[in-house]
Amino acid sequence: MMLSPDQTEADLSWSQSDPETLLNGLRSAGCTSDEPTEGEDRPKHKSDQPLSREEKRRRRRATAKYRSAHATRERIRVEAFNVAFAELRKLLPTLPPDKKLSKIEILRLAICYISYLNHVLDV
């Protein structure tokens, strides 16, 4: 805060030695925080309230450690999924035997092959 030409340092509240007067001067100038003094009730801020279960989950999922672990679990899941399709593919007859099939083609061919086998058993 700058002094005006007609103001002396003695006029300023921080030059006084009484702490209560100093604090009151700072409050009136808007220089103190909104923290309550002893005996005053603290206002309830959103950050003071306990977090909801959903908010805790959201914050936990935002951490790099969680994202890394989730990505690892997802890679393992997708790999297991692809291994299962590869095993199913080995059981299905196609010409040529090493023909590359998409996942949907593998499923459709498996359905047809199962119904063919059911027909053979019924005859």
N, C-alpha and C positions, 0 to 999 in steps of 0.2 A: 504494500500500500504506500503510495507516495504522499508526501506532505504537501498540503496546499501552502501558498506563501503566507497566509495568515494563521497557520496552525503550527504549534511548537510540539516538540517531543513530549513535553510535560502534559499536553492535552490528551495523549494517546493512552488507552487503557493498559497496554503491556508495560508501560513504564511505571505503573503502580506496583507496590510490593505485595498487596493483599491478594492472595490467590482467588478468593471468591469474587472480588471486584474484577479481577483480570478475566475470569471465566465468564462472568456476566457480560463484560464488554465484548468478548469474542462472540458470545451467543447473539448479542444484539447486532453485531456486524455480520452474522451468518457465517462465521469462520469455524464453527465446531461441527462435529459429526452429529448425526441423528441418534447416537447411542444415548439411552437414558442414563441418568445418574443414579446413585444408590437410592432405593426406595421407590423409584418409578417403575411402572410396568413396561415391559418390552412389548412393542407391537408385534403381532403375529405376521411374519413374512412367509411367503410360499416356501422359501428354502428351509425354514425352521420346522415345517410340518413333516411328519414321516412320509416317506415315499410309498406310493401304491405298489402293489405287486407288479402291475403292468409297467410302471415307470422303472422299477428296479430291473426288470427283465430287459427293457429297452436299453438302459445304461450298461448292463452287463454285456449285452450283445454288441455294443458299440466299441468294445475294447479290441485292440489288435490281437491279443492272445486268444480271445473267443473266436474271432474271425478266422484265425489261422487253424485253430482246432476244428472249427466247422468245415473249413475247406478240406482238411485232411479226411474227416469223416465222409464227406461227400465223394471225394476221390475213391475211397475204399468201397463205398456203396455202388458207384458207377462201375468200378472194376468188377465187383461181384456180379452185377447185372450182366455185364458183357461176357463174363465167363459162363454164366448160365445159358446165354444165347448161343455161345460157341459149342457147348455140350449138346444142346438141343439140335443144333445144325448138323453135328456129326451123326445123329441118329436118323436124319431124313435122307431118303434117296433122291438124288438129282443127277442130271446129265448136263455137263460134266460134273463129277463129284466135288471138284474144288471150286465150283462156281461161287462167286461172292454174292450173297443175298443180304438184302436189308433186313432189319428187325421185323418189319411188318410182313415181308415176304416169308421169313422164317415162321412166323406165327400162322399165316394163312396156309402154308405148306404143311405145317404140323396138324392143323385142323383137318385138312383134306386127307392126310396120311392116316390119322386116327379113324376117320369115318371109313376109309378103305379097309383098314384092318378089322373094324367092326363088321363090315359087309362080308369079308372073307370068313370070319368066324361064324356068321349066321348061316352061311351056305352049306 
